[in-house]
Amino acid sequence: MKQIPLGRPTSYPETYAPEVLVPIARAAAREPLGLRVPLPFTGTDIWNAWELTWLEPGGKPAVATAEIRVPAESPNIVESKSLKLYLGSFAMSEYGSMEMLRDIIATDLGAAAGCAVEVALAAGETPATRIARLPGRSIDALEIGAVSAEVDASLLRSDPDDTVGAASLHTHLLRSLCPVTGQPDTAHLLIRYIPGARCVETKSLKFYLASFRNTPAFNEEIVNRILKTIEVKTVV
């Protein structure tokens, strides 16, 4: 059996890594209790993943929540930390559609569990969107090119003749890496313009924000960097 990653220092894969999944045989816990197939009960394990993110064709970031259903009669369960590592490995990998991603996850988890697994994805959903809606306009649907591997302030563009009275923009796609553990950090960003400020071109803004996806920094530092960069571009 693979070594269980729970409680151990772990590197986080940057691209699709089904090999990190660790199956654990249910029989090890059931047989001492006299529980054998056919089981005297039925049921389903339901897992919710709140931070699933990947790249759409062309490199545009996308987010969704995932609901994973594993039948109780499956020979194996999937160790929880290995599942987290696996789902995180999609962040910098590109897929043709959300349905393609869903099918890949269902196939990989089904192979680990030893039976068919149901996976449902809700596009654009995050815990924050289920609780409340951020004010202003979302930039998440804007089409952009491939995500930059480095954060570059020159990606931002503004028009000196395009000013705003009062406006808010938001995104649910901000992602970075914890500088201590290397774990992915996701965040929801709200930008409020000061009346009379120049307006940053929204596609360049999304491209700039997406370039933080593999940056090791705490959220406070990232937000401060974004603030100072936008401030320079928007002062009239």
ABEGO torsion letter per residue (X at the ends): XBBBABGBBBBBBABBBAAABBBBBAAAAAAAAGBBOBBABBEBBBBBBAABBBBBBGGBBBBBBBBBBBBAABABBBBAAAAAAAAAAAAABBBABAAAAAAAAAAAAAAAAGBBBBBBBBBGBBAAAAABBBBEBBAAABBBBBBBABBBAAABBBBAABBBABBBBBBAABBBBBAAAGBBBBBBBBBBBBBGBBBBBAAAAAAAAAAAAABBBBAAAAAAAAAAAAAAAABX
